[in-house]
Amino acid sequence: MLMAHPAVLSNLIEQYETLRVLHAEDGSPEVRQRMDDIAYTLCVSTGTRDVDTALVAARHRLPGARPEDDSVLMA
């Protein structure tokens, strides 16, 4: 499976969270479509089928998300 660059994942997470905070589900059709598009892209980028799992997987792939990542850098 191809892995999305952490910067791409970070950007997608930020966009999705921003739209969610702004209650995009209740917004205009264009805003709802943008949220759906970002959710789909997150799922494809992480190899998952639902947005909540995709968000967890994406965050897990960000730098510093796992303690063992730091130990590798210090070695």
PDB file of N, CA, C, O and CB in Angstrom:
ATOM      1  N   MET A   1       0.841  -1.181   0.000  1.00  0.00           N
ATOM      2  CA  MET A   1       0.000   0.000   0.000  1.00  0.00           C
ATOM      3  C   MET A   1       0.884   1.242   0.000  1.00  0.00           C
ATOM      4  O   MET A   1       1.890   1.300   0.707  1.00  0.00           O
ATOM      5  CB  MET A   1      -0.955  -0.001   1.217  1.00  0.00           C
ATOM      6  N   LEU A   2       0.505   2.218  -0.787  1.00  0.00           N
ATOM      7  CA  LEU A   2       1.202   3.495  -0.784  1.00  0.00           C
ATOM      8  C   LEU A   2       0.902   4.227   0.510  1.00  0.00           C
ATOM      9  O   LEU A   2      -0.209   4.155   1.035  1.00  0.00           O
ATOM     10  CB  LEU A   2       0.798   4.352  -2.004  1.00  0.00           C
ATOM     11  N   MET A   3       1.894   4.927   1.015  1.00  0.00           N
ATOM     12  CA  MET A   3       1.714   5.669   2.251  1.00  0.00           C
ATOM     13  C   MET A   3       1.737   7.167   1.951  1.00  0.00           C
ATOM     14  O   MET A   3       2.656   7.665   1.301  1.00  0.00           O
ATOM     15  CB  MET A   3       2.809   5.294   3.284  1.00  0.00           C
ATOM     16  N   ALA A   4       0.737   7.865   2.421  1.00  0.00           N
ATOM     17  CA  ALA A   4       0.691   9.312   2.240  1.00  0.00           C
ATOM     18  C   ALA A   4       1.774   9.961   3.090  1.00  0.00           C
ATOM     19  O   ALA A   4       2.094   9.489   4.181  1.00  0.00           O
ATOM     20  CB  ALA A   4      -0.705   9.874   2.607  1.00  0.00           C
ATOM     21  N   HIS A   5       2.327  11.043   2.577  1.00  0.00           N
ATOM     22  CA  HIS A   5       3.344  11.798   3.317  1.00  0.00           C
ATOM     23  C   HIS A   5       2.700  12.377   4.584  1.00  0.00           C
ATOM     24  O   HIS A   5       1.548  12.810   4.549  1.00  0.00           O
ATOM     25  CB  HIS A   5       3.963  12.941   2.426  1.00  0.00           C
ATOM     26  N   PRO A   6       3.433  12.387   5.692  1.00  0.00           N
ATOM     27  CA  PRO A   6       2.886  12.931   6.940  1.00  0.00           C
ATOM     28  C   PRO A   6       2.345  14.359   6.801  1.00  0.00           C
ATOM     29  O   PRO A   6       1.364  14.708   7.458  1.00  0.00           O
ATOM     30  CB  PRO A   6       3.951  12.907   8.007  1.00  0.00           C
ATOM     31  N   ALA A   7       2.962  15.176   5.967  1.00  0.00           N
ATOM     32  CA  ALA A   7       2.466  16.550   5.781  1.00  0.00           C
ATOM     33  C   ALA A   7       1.077  16.546   5.141  1.00  0.00           C
ATOM     34  O   ALA A   7       0.226  17.368   5.482  1.00  0.00           O
ATOM     35  CB  ALA A   7       3.448  17.368   4.908  1.00  0.00           C
ATOM     36  N   VAL A   8       0.857  15.622   4.218  1.00  0.00           N
ATOM     37  CA  VAL A   8      -0.453  15.501   3.571  1.00  0.00           C
ATOM     38  C   VAL A   8      -1.483  15.048   4.591  1.00  0.00           C
ATOM     39  O   VAL A   8      -2.579  15.604   4.663  1.00  0.00           O
ATOM     40  CB  VAL A   8      -0.396  14.509   2.379  1.00  0.00           C
ATOM     41  N   LEU A   9      -1.133  14.039   5.382  1.00  0.00           N
ATOM     42  CA  LEU A   9      -2.054  13.546   6.404  1.00  0.00           C
ATOM     43  C   LEU A   9      -2.381  14.632   7.421  1.00  0.00           C
ATOM     44  O   LEU A   9      -3.537  14.795   7.812  1.00  0.00           O
ATOM     45  CB  LEU A   9      -1.460  12.327   7.113  1.00  0.00           C
ATOM     46  N   SER A  10      -1.379  15.363   7.841  1.00  0.00           N
ATOM     47  CA  SER A  10      -1.586  16.436   8.802  1.00  0.00           C
ATOM     48  C   SER A  10      -2.550  17.480   8.254  1.00  0.00           C
ATOM     49  O   SER A  10      -3.433  17.957   8.967  1.00  0.00           O
ATOM     50  CB  SER A  10      -0.254  17.088   9.167  1.00  0.00           C
ATOM     51  N   ASN A  11      -2.377  17.829   6.991  1.00  0.00           N
ATOM     52  CA  ASN A  11      -3.247  18.812   6.353  1.00  0.00           C
ATOM     53  C   ASN A  11      -4.681  18.297   6.252  1.00  0.00           C
ATOM     54  O   ASN A  11      -5.628  19.037   6.519  1.00  0.00           O
ATOM     55  CB  ASN A  11      -2.717  19.166   4.962  1.00  0.00           C
ATOM     56  N   LEU A  12      -4.841  17.051   5.875  1.00  0.00           N
ATOM     57  CA  LEU A  12      -6.183  16.466   5.776  1.00  0.00           C
ATOM     58  C   LEU A  12      -6.871  16.428   7.137  1.00  0.00           C
ATOM     59  O   LEU A  12      -8.055  16.744   7.251  1.00  0.00           O
ATOM     60  CB  LEU A  12      -6.108  15.052   5.188  1.00  0.00           C
ATOM     61  N   ILE A  13      -6.123  16.038   8.167  1.00  0.00           N
ATOM     62  CA  ILE A  13      -6.684  16.009   9.521  1.00  0.00           C
ATOM     63  C   ILE A  13      -7.134  17.409   9.927  1.00  0.00           C
ATOM     64  O   ILE A  13      -8.233  17.593  10.449  1.00  0.00           O
ATOM     65  CB  ILE A  13      -5.648  15.458  10.536  1.00  0.00           C
ATOM     66  N   GLU A  14      -6.279  18.382   9.684  1.00  0.00           N
ATOM     67  CA  GLU A  14      -6.599  19.763  10.055  1.00  0.00           C
ATOM     68  C   GLU A  14      -7.854  20.247   9.333  1.00  0.00           C
ATOM     69  O   GLU A  14      -8.730  20.849   9.954  1.00  0.00           O
ATOM     70  CB  GLU A  14      -5.416  20.692   9.736  1.00  0.00           C
ATOM     71  N   GLN A  15      -7.950  19.990   8.036  1.00  0.00           N
ATOM     72  CA  GLN A  15      -9.132  20.411   7.275  1.00  0.00           C
ATOM     73  C   GLN A  15     -10.397  19.728   7.792  1.00  0.00           C
ATOM     74  O   GLN A  15     -11.428  20.372   7.984  1.00  0.00           O
ATOM     75  CB  GLN A  15      -8.944  20.103   5.782  1.00  0.00           C
ATOM     76  N   TYR A  16     -10.306  18.419   8.014  1.00  0.00           N
ATOM     77  CA  TYR A  16     -11.473  17.677   8.477  1.00  0.00           C
ATOM     78  C   TYR A  16     -11.925  18.181   9.853  1.00  0.00           C
ATOM     79  O   TYR A  16     -13.113  18.418  10.070  1.00  0.00           O
ATOM     80  CB  TYR A  16     -11.161  16.170   8.534  1.00  0.00           C
ATOM     81  N   GLU A  17     -10.984  18.340  10.768  1.00  0.00           N
ATOM     82  CA  GLU A  17     -11.323  18.801  12.120  1.00  0.00           C
ATOM     83  C   GLU A  17     -11.915  20.210  12.087  1.00  0.00           C
ATOM     84  O   GLU A  17     -12.854  20.502  12.827  1.00  0.00           O
ATOM     85  CB  GLU A  17     -10.076  18.774  13.025  1.00  0.00           C
ATOM     86  N   THR A  18     -11.384  21.070  11.250  1.00  0.00           N
ATOM     87  CA  THR A  18     -11.911  22.430  11.134  1.00  0.00           C
ATOM     88  C   THR A  18     -13.352  22.405  10.654  1.00  0.00           C
ATOM     89  O   THR A  18     -14.209  23.079  11.225  1.00  0.00           O
ATOM     90  CB  THR A  18     -11.049  23.267  10.178  1.00  0.00           C
ATOM     91  N   LEU A  19     -13.626  21.631   9.606  1.00  0.00           N
ATOM     92  CA  LEU A  19     -14.992  21.530   9.106  1.00  0.00           C
ATOM     93  C   LEU A  19     -15.922  20.908  10.139  1.00  0.00           C
ATOM     94  O   LEU A  19     -17.074  21.321  10.270  1.00  0.00           O
ATOM     95  CB  LEU A  19     -15.024  20.716   7.823  1.00  0.00           C
ATOM     96  N   ARG A  20     -15.431  19.926  10.866  1.00  0.00           N
ATOM     97  CA  ARG A  20     -16.258  19.287  11.893  1.00  0.00           C
ATOM     98  C   ARG A  20     -16.584  20.276  13.008  1.00  0.00           C
ATOM     99  O   ARG A  20     -17.719  20.324  13.483  1.00  0.00           O
ATOM    100  CB  ARG A  20     -15.546  18.048  12.471  1.00  0.00           C
ATOM    101  N   VAL A  21     -15.611  21.051  13.422  1.00  0.00           N
ATOM    102  CA  VAL A  21     -15.836  22.046  14.477  1.00  0.00           C
ATOM    103  C   VAL A  21     -16.862  23.088  14.013  1.00  0.00           C
ATOM    104  O   VAL A  21     -17.679  23.568  14.799  1.00  0.00           O
ATOM    105  CB  VAL A  21     -14.501  22.739  14.869  1.00  0.00           C
ATOM    106  N   LEU A  22     -16.800  23.418  12.745  1.00  0.00           N
ATOM    107  CA  LEU A  22     -17.734  24.411  12.206  1.00  0.00           C
ATOM    108  C   LEU A  22     -19.088  23.801  11.831  1.00  0.00           C
ATOM    109  O   LEU A  22     -19.930  24.455  11.215  1.00  0.00           O
ATOM    110  CB  LEU A  22     -17.123  25.082  10.987  1.00  0.00           C
ATOM    111  N   HIS A  23     -19.279  22.534  12.215  1.00  0.00           N
ATOM    112  CA  HIS A  23     -20.538  21.839  11.968  1.00  0.00           C
ATOM    113  C   HIS A  23     -20.887  21.798  10.489  1.00  0.00           C
ATOM    114  O   HIS A  23     -22.000  22.141  10.090  1.00  0.00           O
ATOM    115  CB  HIS A  23     -21.659  22.501  12.739  1.00  0.00           C
ATOM    116  N   ALA A  24     -19.929  21.377   9.687  1.00  0.00           N
ATOM    117  CA  ALA A  24     -20.113  21.330   8.246  1.00  0.00           C
ATOM    118  C   ALA A  24     -21.247  20.405   7.833  1.00  0.00           C
ATOM    119  O   ALA A  24     -21.816  20.566   6.753  1.00  0.00           O
ATOM    120  CB  ALA A  24     -18.838  20.895   7.583  1.00  0.00           C
ATOM    121  N   GLU A  25     -21.585  19.426   8.691  1.00  0.00           N
ATOM    122  CA  GLU A  25     -22.660  18.508   8.349  1.00  0.00           C
ATOM    123  C   GLU A  25     -23.967  19.265   8.134  1.00  0.00           C
ATOM    124  O   GLU A  25     -24.813  18.847   7.344  1.00  0.00           O
ATOM    125  CB  GLU A  25     -22.829  17.453   9.445  1.00  0.00           C
ATOM    126  N   ASP A  26     -24.124  20.376   8.839  1.00  0.00           N
ATOM    127  CA  ASP A  26     -25.349  21.165   8.744  1.00  0.00           C
ATOM    128  C   ASP A  26     -25.183  22.354   7.796  1.00  0.00           C
ATOM    129  O   ASP A  26     -26.084  23.184   7.677  1.00  0.00           O
ATOM    130  CB  ASP A  26     -25.764  21.656  10.129  1.00  0.00           C
ATOM    131  N   GLY A  27     -24.054  22.435   7.136  1.00  0.00           N
ATOM    132  CA  GLY A  27     -23.764  23.568   6.265  1.00  0.00           C
ATOM    133  C   GLY A  27     -24.322  23.390   4.871  1.00  0.00           C
ATOM    134  O   GLY A  27     -25.188  22.552   4.621  1.00  0.00           O
ATOM    135  N   SER A  28     -23.807  24.194   3.984  1.00  0.00           N
ATOM    136  CA  SER A  28     -24.253  24.172   2.592  1.00  0.00           C
ATOM    137  C   SER A  28     -23.865  22.852   1.926  1.00  0.00           C
ATOM    138  O   SER A  28     -22.984  22.145   2.416  1.00  0.00           O
ATOM    139  CB  SER A  28     -23.654  25.362   1.813  1.00  0.00           C
ATOM    140  N   PRO A  29     -24.515  22.521   0.817  1.00  0.00           N
ATOM    141  CA  PRO A  29     -24.150  21.292   0.101  1.00  0.00           C
ATOM    142  C   PRO A  29     -22.677  21.276  -0.321  1.00  0.00           C
ATOM    143  O   PRO A  29     -22.048  20.218  -0.335  1.00  0.00           O
ATOM    144  CB  PRO A  29     -25.035  21.127  -1.129  1.00  0.00           C
ATOM    145  N   GLU A  30     -22.136  22.423  -0.659  1.00  0.00           N
ATOM    146  CA  GLU A  30     -20.737  22.488  -1.070  1.00  0.00           C
ATOM    147  C   GLU A  30     -19.798  22.159   0.084  1.00  0.00           C
ATOM    148  O   GLU A  30     -18.798  21.462  -0.093  1.00  0.00           O
ATOM    149  CB  GLU A  30     -20.416  23.868  -1.625  1.00  0.00           C
ATOM    150  N   VAL A  31     -20.128  22.666   1.256  1.00  0.00           N
ATOM    151  CA  VAL A  31     -19.295  22.414   2.439  1.00  0.00           C
ATOM    152  C   VAL A  31     -19.405  20.949   2.849  1.00  0.00           C
ATOM    153  O   VAL A  31     -18.400  20.325   3.189  1.00  0.00           O
ATOM    154  CB  VAL A  31     -19.712  23.339   3.616  1.00  0.00           C
ATOM    155  N   ARG A  32     -20.612  20.397   2.820  1.00  0.00           N
ATOM    156  CA  ARG A  32     -20.784  18.982   3.144  1.00  0.00           C
ATOM    157  C   ARG A  32     -20.024  18.103   2.159  1.00  0.00           C
ATOM    158  O   ARG A  32     -19.427  17.097   2.543  1.00  0.00           O
ATOM    159  CB  ARG A  32     -22.272  18.610   3.146  1.00  0.00           C
ATOM    160  N   GLN A  33     -20.052  18.494   0.877  1.00  0.00           N
ATOM    161  CA  GLN A  33     -19.322  17.728  -0.127  1.00  0.00           C
ATOM    162  C   GLN A  33     -17.826  17.781   0.130  1.00  0.00           C
ATOM    163  O   GLN A  33     -17.133  16.777  -0.035  1.00  0.00           O
ATOM    164  CB  GLN A  33     -19.632  18.248  -1.528  1.00  0.00           C
ATOM    165  N   ARG A  34     -17.313  18.952   0.537  1.00  0.00           N
ATOM    166  CA  ARG A  34     -15.883  19.085   0.842  1.00  0.00           C
ATOM    167  C   ARG A  34     -15.506  18.189   2.009  1.00  0.00           C
ATOM    168  O   ARG A  34     -14.455  17.549   1.982  1.00  0.00           O
ATOM    169  CB  ARG A  34     -15.525  20.549   1.159  1.00  0.00           C
ATOM    170  N   MET A  35     -16.343  18.136   3.028  1.00  0.00           N
ATOM    171  CA  MET A  35     -16.068  17.281   4.178  1.00  0.00           C
ATOM    172  C   MET A  35     -16.083  15.813   3.761  1.00  0.00           C
ATOM    173  O   MET A  35     -15.230  15.036   4.190  1.00  0.00           O
ATOM    174  CB  MET A  35     -17.095  17.532   5.298  1.00  0.00           C
ATOM    175  N   ASP A  36     -17.048  15.434   2.927  1.00  0.00           N
ATOM    176  CA  ASP A  36     -17.100  14.057   2.424  1.00  0.00           C
ATOM    177  C   ASP A  36     -15.863  13.726   1.599  1.00  0.00           C
ATOM    178  O   ASP A  36     -15.323  12.625   1.699  1.00  0.00           O
ATOM    179  CB  ASP A  36     -18.364  13.841   1.581  1.00  0.00           C
ATOM    180  N   ASP A  37     -15.415  14.676   0.784  1.00  0.00           N
ATOM    181  CA  ASP A  37     -14.221  14.467  -0.042  1.00  0.00           C
ATOM    182  C   ASP A  37     -12.975  14.263   0.819  1.00  0.00           C
ATOM    183  O   ASP A  37     -12.152  13.390   0.541  1.00  0.00           O
ATOM    184  CB  ASP A  37     -14.013  15.658  -0.986  1.00  0.00           C
ATOM    185  N   ILE A  38     -12.849  15.072   1.856  1.00  0.00           N
ATOM    186  CA  ILE A  38     -11.694  14.946   2.752  1.00  0.00           C
ATOM    187  C   ILE A  38     -11.758  13.615   3.495  1.00  0.00           C
ATOM    188  O   ILE A  38     -10.738  12.944   3.652  1.00  0.00           O
ATOM    189  CB  ILE A  38     -11.643  16.127   3.759  1.00  0.00           C
ATOM    190  N   ALA A  39     -12.931  13.233   3.948  1.00  0.00           N
ATOM    191  CA  ALA A  39     -13.092  11.947   4.639  1.00  0.00           C
ATOM    192  C   ALA A  39     -12.706  10.805   3.709  1.00  0.00           C
ATOM    193  O   ALA A  39     -12.006   9.879   4.121  1.00  0.00           O
ATOM    194  CB  ALA A  39     -14.551  11.765   5.138  1.00  0.00           C
ATOM    195  N   TYR A  40     -13.152  10.861   2.468  1.00  0.00           N
ATOM    196  CA  TYR A  40     -12.817   9.817   1.495  1.00  0.00           C
ATOM    197  C   TYR A  40     -11.305   9.761   1.273  1.00  0.00           C
ATOM    198  O   TYR A  40     -10.718   8.679   1.256  1.00  0.00           O
ATOM    199  CB  TYR A  40     -13.548  10.068   0.154  1.00  0.00           C
ATOM    200  N   THR A  41     -10.683  10.915   1.105  1.00  0.00           N
ATOM    201  CA  THR A  41      -9.238  10.973   0.876  1.00  0.00           C
ATOM    202  C   THR A  41      -8.479  10.427   2.079  1.00  0.00           C
ATOM    203  O   THR A  41      -7.484   9.722   1.908  1.00  0.00           O
ATOM    204  CB  THR A  41      -8.795  12.417   0.581  1.00  0.00           C
ATOM    205  N   LEU A  42      -8.926  10.736   3.282  1.00  0.00           N
ATOM    206  CA  LEU A  42      -8.305  10.179   4.486  1.00  0.00           C
ATOM    207  C   LEU A  42      -8.410   8.663   4.493  1.00  0.00           C
ATOM    208  O   LEU A  42      -7.444   7.973   4.819  1.00  0.00           O
ATOM    209  CB  LEU A  42      -8.956  10.758   5.749  1.00  0.00           C
ATOM    210  N   CYS A  43      -9.565   8.147   4.138  1.00  0.00           N
ATOM    211  CA  CYS A  43      -9.753   6.690   4.121  1.00  0.00           C
ATOM    212  C   CYS A  43      -8.840   6.033   3.091  1.00  0.00           C
ATOM    213  O   CYS A  43      -8.194   5.026   3.382  1.00  0.00           O
ATOM    214  CB  CYS A  43     -11.222   6.338   3.822  1.00  0.00           C
ATOM    215  N   VAL A  44      -8.786   6.594   1.901  1.00  0.00           N
ATOM    216  CA  VAL A  44      -7.925   6.035   0.860  1.00  0.00           C
ATOM    217  C   VAL A  44      -6.460   6.130   1.276  1.00  0.00           C
ATOM    218  O   VAL A  44      -5.689   5.192   1.070  1.00  0.00           O
ATOM    219  CB  VAL A  44      -8.151   6.764  -0.481  1.00  0.00           C
ATOM    220  N   SER A  45      -6.082   7.255   1.855  1.00  0.00           N
ATOM    221  CA  SER A  45      -4.687   7.487   2.246  1.00  0.00           C
ATOM    222  C   SER A  45      -4.219   6.576   3.366  1.00  0.00           C
ATOM    223  O   SER A  45      -3.022   6.323   3.506  1.00  0.00           O
ATOM    224  CB  SER A  45      -4.507   8.915   2.666  1.00  0.00           C
ATOM    225  N   THR A  46      -5.157   6.082   4.164  1.00  0.00           N
ATOM    226  CA  THR A  46      -4.792   5.251   5.313  1.00  0.00           C
ATOM    227  C   THR A  46      -5.215   3.793   5.148  1.00  0.00           C
ATOM    228  O   THR A  46      -4.923   2.963   6.008  1.00  0.00           O
ATOM    229  CB  THR A  46      -5.413   5.815   6.570  1.00  0.00           C
ATOM    230  N   GLY A  47      -5.895   3.479   4.055  1.00  0.00           N
ATOM    231  CA  GLY A  47      -6.338   2.107   3.830  1.00  0.00           C
ATOM    232  C   GLY A  47      -7.443   1.668   4.763  1.00  0.00           C
ATOM    233  O   GLY A  47      -7.534   0.496   5.127  1.00  0.00           O
ATOM    234  N   THR A  48      -8.280   2.610   5.147  1.00  0.00           N
ATOM    235  CA  THR A  48      -9.384   2.314   6.066  1.00  0.00           C
ATOM    236  C   THR A  48     -10.719   2.548   5.363  1.00  0.00           C
ATOM    237  O   THR A  48     -10.765   3.019   4.226  1.00  0.00           O
ATOM    238  CB  THR A  48      -9.285   3.186   7.349  1.00  0.00           C
ATOM    239  N   ARG A  49     -11.814   2.207   6.069  1.00  0.00           N
ATOM    240  CA  ARG A  49     -13.144   2.320   5.453  1.00  0.00           C
ATOM    241  C   ARG A  49     -14.057   3.336   6.119  1.00  0.00           C
ATOM    242  O   ARG A  49     -15.113   3.655   5.573  1.00  0.00           O
ATOM    243  CB  ARG A  49     -13.815   0.991   5.471  1.00  0.00           C
ATOM    244  N   ASP A  50     -13.683   3.848   7.271  1.00  0.00           N
ATOM    245  CA  ASP A  50     -14.517   4.884   7.895  1.00  0.00           C
ATOM    246  C   ASP A  50     -13.618   5.993   8.415  1.00  0.00           C
ATOM    247  O   ASP A  50     -12.449   5.776   8.732  1.00  0.00           O
ATOM    248  CB  ASP A  50     -15.387   4.294   9.049  1.00  0.00           C
ATOM    249  N   VAL A  51     -14.187   7.175   8.494  1.00  0.00           N
ATOM    250  CA  VAL A  51     -13.380   8.359   8.776  1.00  0.00           C
ATOM    251  C   VAL A  51     -12.787   8.336  10.189  1.00  0.00           C
ATOM    252  O   VAL A  51     -11.669   8.814  10.384  1.00  0.00           O
ATOM    253  CB  VAL A  51     -14.222   9.611   8.591  1.00  0.00           C
ATOM    254  N   ASP A  52     -13.497   7.800  11.168  1.00  0.00           N
ATOM    255  CA  ASP A  52     -12.938   7.771  12.522  1.00  0.00           C
ATOM    256  C   ASP A  52     -11.686   6.895  12.589  1.00  0.00           C
ATOM    257  O   ASP A  52     -10.695   7.265  13.218  1.00  0.00           O
ATOM    258  CB  ASP A  52     -13.988   7.262  13.521  1.00  0.00           C
ATOM    259  N   THR A  53     -11.737   5.745  11.944  1.00  0.00           N
ATOM    260  CA  THR A  53     -10.567   4.871  11.887  1.00  0.00           C
ATOM    261  C   THR A  53      -9.452   5.531  11.083  1.00  0.00           C
ATOM    262  O   THR A  53      -8.277   5.412  11.429  1.00  0.00           O
ATOM    263  CB  THR A  53     -10.937   3.507  11.271  1.00  0.00           C
ATOM    264  N   ALA A  54      -9.822   6.223  10.014  1.00  0.00           N
ATOM    265  CA  ALA A  54      -8.832   6.919   9.184  1.00  0.00           C
ATOM    266  C   ALA A  54      -8.120   8.003   9.982  1.00  0.00           C
ATOM    267  O   ALA A  54      -6.908   8.178   9.852  1.00  0.00           O
ATOM    268  CB  ALA A  54      -9.502   7.533   7.945  1.00  0.00           C
ATOM    269  N   LEU A  55      -8.857   8.721  10.795  1.00  0.00           N
ATOM    270  CA  LEU A  55      -8.233   9.773  11.613  1.00  0.00           C
ATOM    271  C   LEU A  55      -7.236   9.183  12.606  1.00  0.00           C
ATOM    272  O   LEU A  55      -6.147   9.726  12.793  1.00  0.00           O
ATOM    273  CB  LEU A  55      -9.308  10.575  12.366  1.00  0.00           C
ATOM    274  N   VAL A  56      -7.606   8.076  13.241  1.00  0.00           N
ATOM    275  CA  VAL A  56      -6.690   7.417  14.172  1.00  0.00           C
ATOM    276  C   VAL A  56      -5.438   6.946  13.439  1.00  0.00           C
ATOM    277  O   VAL A  56      -4.318   7.168  13.900  1.00  0.00           O
ATOM    278  CB  VAL A  56      -7.383   6.226  14.869  1.00  0.00           C
ATOM    279  N   ALA A  57      -5.636   6.293  12.292  1.00  0.00           N
ATOM    280  CA  ALA A  57      -4.503   5.784  11.519  1.00  0.00           C
ATOM    281  C   ALA A  57      -3.612   6.919  11.030  1.00  0.00           C
ATOM    282  O   ALA A  57      -2.387   6.805  11.069  1.00  0.00           O
ATOM    283  CB  ALA A  57      -4.999   4.959  10.329  1.00  0.00           C
ATOM    284  N   ALA A  58      -4.208   7.998  10.577  1.00  0.00           N
ATOM    285  CA  ALA A  58      -3.424   9.135  10.085  1.00  0.00           C
ATOM    286  C   ALA A  58      -2.602   9.756  11.211  1.00  0.00           C
ATOM    287  O   ALA A  58      -1.420  10.052  11.032  1.00  0.00           O
ATOM    288  CB  ALA A  58      -4.346  10.195   9.458  1.00  0.00           C
ATOM    289  N   ARG A  59      -3.229   9.951  12.369  1.00  0.00           N
ATOM    290  CA  ARG A  59      -2.497  10.526  13.510  1.00  0.00           C
ATOM    291  C   ARG A  59      -1.355   9.611  13.944  1.00  0.00           C
ATOM    292  O   ARG A  59      -0.298  10.077  14.369  1.00  0.00           O
ATOM    293  CB  ARG A  59      -3.452  10.773  14.695  1.00  0.00           C
ATOM    294  N   HIS A  60      -1.582   8.312  13.833  1.00  0.00           N
ATOM    295  CA  HIS A  60      -0.555   7.338  14.218  1.00  0.00           C
ATOM    296  C   HIS A  60       0.683   7.440  13.323  1.00  0.00           C
ATOM    297  O   HIS A  60       1.791   7.113  13.749  1.00  0.00           O
ATOM    298  CB  HIS A  60      -1.127   5.915  14.157  1.00  0.00           C
ATOM    299  N   ARG A  61       0.493   7.887  12.105  1.00  0.00           N
ATOM    300  CA  ARG A  61       1.605   7.998  11.153  1.00  0.00           C
ATOM    301  C   ARG A  61       2.339   9.326  11.207  1.00  0.00           C
ATOM    302  O   ARG A  61       3.343   9.505  10.517  1.00  0.00           O
ATOM    303  CB  ARG A  61       1.100   7.786   9.771  1.00  0.00           C
ATOM    304  N   LEU A  62       1.856  10.254  12.013  1.00  0.00           N
ATOM    305  CA  LEU A  62       2.524  11.550  12.112  1.00  0.00           C
ATOM    306  C   LEU A  62       3.782  11.433  12.967  1.00  0.00           C
ATOM    307  O   LEU A  62       3.845  10.611  13.881  1.00  0.00           O
ATOM    308  CB  LEU A  62       1.570  12.608  12.703  1.00  0.00           C
ATOM    309  N   PRO A  63       4.779  12.257  12.668  1.00  0.00           N
ATOM    310  CA  PRO A  63       6.011  12.219  13.461  1.00  0.00           C
ATOM    311  C   PRO A  63       5.719  12.468  14.942  1.00  0.00           C
ATOM    312  O   PRO A  63       4.945  13.358  15.296  1.00  0.00           O
ATOM    313  CB  PRO A  63       7.016  13.261  12.938  1.00  0.00           C
ATOM    314  N   GLY A  64       6.348  11.671  15.788  1.00  0.00           N
ATOM    315  CA  GLY A  64       6.192  11.817  17.230  1.00  0.00           C
ATOM    316  C   GLY A  64       4.945  11.163  17.782  1.00  0.00           C
ATOM    317  O   GLY A  64       4.671  11.264  18.978  1.00  0.00           O
ATOM    318  N   ALA A  65       4.184  10.492  16.929  1.00  0.00           N
ATOM    319  CA  ALA A  65       2.942   9.869  17.392  1.00  0.00           C
ATOM    320  C   ALA A  65       3.192   8.647  18.253  1.00  0.00           C
ATOM    321  O   ALA A  65       2.370   8.296  19.099  1.00  0.00           O
ATOM    322  CB  ALA A  65       2.084   9.486  16.213  1.00  0.00           C
ATOM    323  N   ARG A  66       4.328   7.998  18.038  1.00  0.00           N
ATOM    324  CA  ARG A  66       4.645   6.780  18.790  1.00  0.00           C
ATOM    325  C   ARG A  66       5.955   6.987  19.539  1.00  0.00           C
ATOM    326  O   ARG A  66       6.906   7.532  18.979  1.00  0.00           O
ATOM    327  CB  ARG A  66       4.740   5.541  17.844  1.00  0.00           C
ATOM    328  N   PRO A  67       6.017   6.564  20.787  1.00  0.00           N
ATOM    329  CA  PRO A  67       7.247   6.747  21.575  1.00  0.00           C
ATOM    330  C   PRO A  67       8.463   6.117  20.930  1.00  0.00           C
ATOM    331  O   PRO A  67       9.556   6.672  21.033  1.00  0.00           O
ATOM    332  CB  PRO A  67       7.067   6.170  22.953  1.00  0.00           C
ATOM    333  N   GLU A  68       8.317   4.965  20.259  1.00  0.00           N
ATOM    334  CA  GLU A  68       9.474   4.319  19.669  1.00  0.00           C
ATOM    335  C   GLU A  68      10.070   5.143  18.518  1.00  0.00           C
ATOM    336  O   GLU A  68      11.236   4.954  18.173  1.00  0.00           O
ATOM    337  CB  GLU A  68       9.093   2.935  19.177  1.00  0.00           C
ATOM    338  N   ASP A  69       9.287   6.053  17.920  1.00  0.00           N
ATOM    339  CA  ASP A  69       9.820   6.924  16.882  1.00  0.00           C
ATOM    340  C   ASP A  69      10.932   7.800  17.437  1.00  0.00           C
ATOM    341  O   ASP A  69      11.953   8.007  16.782  1.00  0.00           O
ATOM    342  CB  ASP A  69       8.711   7.790  16.285  1.00  0.00           C
ATOM    343  N   ASP A  70      10.729   8.319  18.661  1.00  0.00           N
ATOM    344  CA  ASP A  70      11.734   9.172  19.277  1.00  0.00           C
ATOM    345  C   ASP A  70      13.022   8.421  19.592  1.00  0.00           C
ATOM    346  O   ASP A  70      14.110   8.980  19.455  1.00  0.00           O
ATOM    347  CB  ASP A  70      11.182   9.784  20.536  1.00  0.00           C
ATOM    348  N   SER A  71      12.914   7.160  20.012  1.00  0.00           N
ATOM    349  CA  SER A  71      14.098   6.404  20.354  1.00  0.00           C
ATOM    350  C   SER A  71      14.942   6.092  19.117  1.00  0.00           C
ATOM    351  O   SER A  71      16.167   6.002  19.204  1.00  0.00           O
ATOM    352  CB  SER A  71      13.706   5.122  21.061  1.00  0.00           C
ATOM    353  N   VAL A  72      14.291   5.929  17.976  1.00  0.00           N
ATOM    354  CA  VAL A  72      15.011   5.673  16.729  1.00  0.00           C
ATOM    355  C   VAL A  72      15.815   6.898  16.339  1.00  0.00           C
ATOM    356  O   VAL A  72      16.943   6.782  15.860  1.00  0.00           O
ATOM    357  CB  VAL A  72      14.037   5.285  15.598  1.00  0.00           C
ATOM    358  N   LEU A  73      15.229   8.089  16.547  1.00  0.00           N
ATOM    359  CA  LEU A  73      15.914   9.312  16.194  1.00  0.00           C
ATOM    360  C   LEU A  73      17.134   9.569  17.067  1.00  0.00           C
ATOM    361  O   LEU A  73      18.110  10.166  16.614  1.00  0.00           O
ATOM    362  CB  LEU A  73      14.968  10.467  16.289  1.00  0.00           C
ATOM    363  N   MET A  74      17.082   9.125  18.303  1.00  0.00           N
ATOM    364  CA  MET A  74      18.176   9.385  19.241  1.00  0.00           C
ATOM    365  C   MET A  74      19.314   8.378  19.102  1.00  0.00           C
ATOM    366  O   MET A  74      20.418   8.635  19.583  1.00  0.00           O
ATOM    367  CB  MET A  74      17.652   9.368  20.662  1.00  0.00           C
ATOM    368  N   ALA A  75      19.079   7.272  18.477  1.00  0.00           N
ATOM    369  CA  ALA A  75      20.089   6.227  18.357  1.00  0.00           C
ATOM    370  C   ALA A  75      21.185   6.608  17.364  1.00  0.00           C
ATOM    371  O   ALA A  75      22.116   5.834  17.146  1.00  0.00           O
ATOM    372  CB  ALA A  75      19.439   4.919  17.934  1.00  0.00           C
TER     373      ALA A  75
END
